[in-house]
Amino acid sequence: MMGTYRDLQLLVKRTHDRVMQSCWIADVKARNGLPMRNSRRSGPRVKPCPDEWRPVIEDAMRKLGWM
């Protein structure tokens, strides 16, 4: 079963003492071709994930079975 964004945020908070923004998680999901829910958003992301946090989020996604 796939966890929620909140599950991922709590995992990263425990391991890196930093809360990941949901827009960063969505950006990493999109970049990795993971399924996304429909959104009313159009155009480029306003707050893409900073490069320094992308590997942290991807690692948490692997641990939660998203990737």
Backbone as a ProteinNet text record, in pm:
[ID]
protein_1_A
[PRIMARY]
MMGTYRDLQLLVKRTHDRVMQSCWIADVKARNGLPMRNSRRSGPRVKPCPDEWRPVIEDAMRKLGWM
[TERTIARY]
84	0	88	52.4	128.8	93.6	194.5	171.6	124.9	99.5	53.7	171	145.1	246.9	287.4	190.4	218.4	312.6	293.6	384.3	526.3	540.3	672.6	732.2	651.2	699.6	748.1	673.8	714.2	842.9	857.2	979	1100.8	1089.7	1202.4	1228	1123.4	1139.7	1220.8	1190.6	1264.3	1410.6	1436.8	1572.7	1658.5	1595.3	1672.5	1631.1	1535.3	1487.1	1443.6	1374.7	1325.3	1193.8	1094.1	965.2	966.5	939.8	935.7	800.1	802.9	679.5	608.4	476.9	401.4	425.2	448.4	475.9	609.2	705.5	832.6	810.2	726.3	697.5	628.9	532.9	462.2	559.2	651.2	749.6	836.9	883.1	967.9	886.9	761.5	675.7	663	636.7	619.7	748.6	861.8	990.9	1024.5	973	1000.7	890.3	792.1	686.7	589	579.2	485.6	344.3	242.1	105	68.8	1.6	-40.5	-192.3	-249.9	-392.6	-416.1	-538	-572	-563.7	-518.7	-500.7	-555.4	-598	-642.7	-523.9	-407.1	-287.2	-248.4	-205.1	-153	-23.4	60.6	188.2	293.6	409.9	520.4	492.1	557.9	541.7	600	529.4	573.3	690.5	684	789.3	842.7	930.4	987.5	1080.9	1105	1190.8	1335.8	1400.6	1542.8	1624.6	1726.5	1809.9	1869.5	1900.8	1963.1	1869.2	1737.2	1640.6	1580.2	1601.4	1543.7	1589.7	1718.9	1761	1700.3	1680.2	1620.7	1476.5	1402.4	1262.4	1255	1341.6	1342	1373.7	1466.6	1499.7	1378.5	1310.5	1190.4	1081.7	1069.6	971.5	1003.1	1131.3	1171	1135.8	1164.2	1135.8	985.2	902.9	757.2	697.6	782.5	734.4	671	697.9	641.6	720.2	847.6	934.5	996.6
-118.9	0	124.6	217.4	340.6	435.7	491.1	585.2	720.3	808.6	942.7	1041.1	1160.3	1264.8	1286.3	1279.8	1299.9	1191.7	1067.4	958.6	989.9	1037.3	1071.1	1187.5	1288.5	1403.5	1361.5	1272.5	1226.3	1144.7	1061.5	982.4	1072.8	1173	1264.8	1349	1386.8	1465.1	1385	1254.6	1170.5	1153.2	1138.9	1108.8	1232.2	1343.5	1462.7	1589.5	1576.4	1689.7	1807.3	1774.1	1876.6	1828.8	1915.2	1879.5	1919	1820.8	1845.6	1906.4	2006.2	2068.9	1975.4	1975	1884.8	1916.6	2043	2077.9	2017	2002.4	1937.7	1790.2	1727	1584.8	1563.1	1647.7	1637.3	1655.7	1747.6	1771.8	1648.2	1587.1	1467.4	1352	1337.5	1233.3	1252.6	1375	1403.6	1376.5	1415.6	1395.2	1246.7	1164.3	1021.2	942.8	1012	945.2	866.5	900.5	832	886.7	805	850.3	971.1	1064	1186.6	1196.2	1258.8	1287.1	1402.9	1412.8	1525.6	1655.2	1758.3	1887.2	1997.1	2103.7	2220.4	2306.6	2274	2351.7	2337.2	2446.4	2440.2	2520.3	2484.4	2553.9	2494.7	2557	2504.2	2518.8	2436.5	2441.3	2571.9	2629.1	2754.1	2730	2618.4	2586.4	2446.4	2429.2	2296.6	2257.2	2128.1	2076.3	2120.8	2175.6	2209.7	2082.6	2093.9	1978.8	1908.3	1982.1	1921.4	1828.4	1846.9	1764.3	1653.5	1656.9	1554.3	1412.8	1387.9	1251.8	1206.1	1298	1263.7	1217.6	1291.4	1256.2	1124.5	1106	981.1	861.7	878.9	770.5	736.3	838	814.7	745.8	782.9	718.3	569.3	537.3	395.8	319.9	380.3	315.9	292.9	382.8	368.9	284	238.7	153.1	227.8	355.5	434.2	409.3	377.7	359.4	220.1
0	0	0	-81.9	-94.1	19.9	84.2	192.9	141.9	233.2	198.8	200.7	152.8	160.2	305.5	395.9	538	590.4	546.9	586.4	542.4	419.6	367.8	447.6	477	552.8	691.4	758	891.2	885.8	783	767.1	749.9	662.9	640.5	765.4	836	959.3	1061.6	1073.5	1167.8	1127.8	998.2	953.9	925.8	883.2	845.4	919.8	1012	1091.8	1004.6	896.9	804.5	746.1	739.4	680.5	533.4	447.7	304.1	266.6	181.8	136.2	38.2	43.5	-43.3	-190.9	-223.6	-363.4	-409.2	-317.2	-350.8	-378.1	-296.2	-314.8	-449.1	-481.7	-609.9	-726.4	-713.8	-819.4	-841.4	-733.5	-745	-804	-762.9	-820.5	-971.6	-1013.8	-1157.5	-1234.2	-1179.2	-1246.9	-1261.9	-1169.7	-1174.3	-1243.8	-1300.6	-1375.8	-1290.3	-1162.3	-1074.4	-1096.9	-1070.6	-1094.9	-1009.1	-1071.6	-1004.5	-1010.3	-911.6	-916.2	-1011.5	-1060.9	-1147.1	-1067.9	-1135.8	-1070.6	-1159.7	-1097.6	-1175	-1215.6	-1161.7	-1190.4	-1336.6	-1396	-1532.5	-1536.7	-1628.5	-1639.7	-1548.5	-1545	-1463.8	-1313.7	-1236.1	-1090.3	-1036.4	-940.4	-880.4	-785.8	-710.1	-613.8	-639.8	-739.3	-763.3	-649.4	-638.6	-532.8	-555.7	-452	-465.2	-489.6	-571.8	-608	-486.4	-381.2	-263.5	-187.6	-201.1	-128.2	-212.4	-342.1	-429	-391.4	-369.6	-331.2	-198.6	-106.7	23.3	3.2	-78.1	-104.4	-181.1	-280.2	-356.3	-266.4	-173.3	-79.9	7.4	56.4	137.8	55.2	-71.8	-160.4	-177	-189.7	-199.7	-71.9	43.2	170.4	189	134.1	145.9	33.8	-60	-168.3	-282.9	-295.1	-406.4	-534.7	-519.9	-637.9	-630.8
[MASK]
+++++++++++++++++++++++++++++++++++++++++++++++++++++++++++++++++++

